[in-house]
């Protein structure tokens, strides 16, 4: 079958549809726009929804970070970091350790005997390193506890691992902690951890601790007076 | 004989009926309106979920945050160190408060003889010249509220040359 379309036929068709040409064109154009522009755009938008959610949550984190960090007081932050660095120093200071032992001993009426230092590096990055001090003390058991209580109020951070108090021996194994500064995450899209009430309480607690430097003077005085009154303070 | 012949008049022009033209017009108007509304909706949705917009917003906030780099680093360090300090202080507070609580229950006639604080346990011994204060002490110890996962038990009560000794074993510090 041969389809022929001559000029007359075209003119005839044109005449027939003349007054409906514009509406037909509009309908065709609208259908084309919908099929080739709007639908692909809509499908691509919904196809990227998962990625968009990720980007949006990143943006929310960034906004949160910005709001939080711009509300922080620089002076307060510096002070808090100074306090935590005193409590958990970057490196162990033997002077500070000895001073804190002196001060706690003087405050609790405990005589300090032989001691031994044992340095332990944190094995994993970010973990605490520690200095263990094995210490012999001369005092009644109750005073040993007062010594521990006093030690817990002095920089740097320490804890008692073992206490052995009996008639013959009074030995303590004290652990002093330190931690070098680690490189922090510079990715701003990682949420900046906010200080919780527990953190605030810890900050409040450590800000009341005594500094080992200030512990030196009263400790020295106490030791001097103790050694004049008793022979049991060989430290 | 000069007679004009109207050729146009002889051709019968065919055209689409008016009611069909009107139908086409109405259909075109409706489709145009629907397409316009749909376009606006697609535009709004595209803007709403635009990846590039979200990314450009991120860049803006990021660039604002660069001026706070020192503060951010300090805040992260502070949080990290505080967490580790708290772990130690809470641990030591647990064992120390337990020792203090037990000792605070002790009558005056009872004295602390030995304390052996291990990794997770504690053995604490007391002595007394008579049995009566030791009995009061045991009653008082029973009233101590024990934290979950912790155990306090009397491991030994015996006579000694100077009187009586009592040993307490605390587990789960």
Interface residues (C-beta under 8 A of the other chain):
Chain A: X12 X15 X16 X17 X18 X19 X20 X22 X23 X24 X26 X27 X30 X31 X33 X34 X38 X41 X42 X45 X46 X48 X49 X51 X52 X55 X56 X58 X59 X62 X63 X65 X66 X68 X69 X70 X72 X74 X77 X78 X80 X81 X84 X85 X87 X88 X126 X128 X140 X141 X142 X144 X145 X148 X149 X152 X157 X159 X160 X161 X162 X163 X164 X165 X166 X167 X177 X179 X181 X182 X184 X185 X186 X188 X189 X192 X193 X194 X195 X198 X199 X202 X203 X205 X206
Chain B: X13 X14 X15 X16 X20 X21 X24 X25 X27 X28 X29 X31 X32 X34 X35 X38 X39 X42 X45 X46 X49 X50 X51 X54 X55 X57 X58 X61 X62 X64 X65 X68 X69 X71 X72 X73 X74 X75 X76 X77 X78 X79 X80 X81 X82 X83 X84 X85 X86 X88 X89 X91 X92 X95 X96 X99 X100 X103 X111 X112 X113 X114 X115 X116 X117 X118 X119 X125
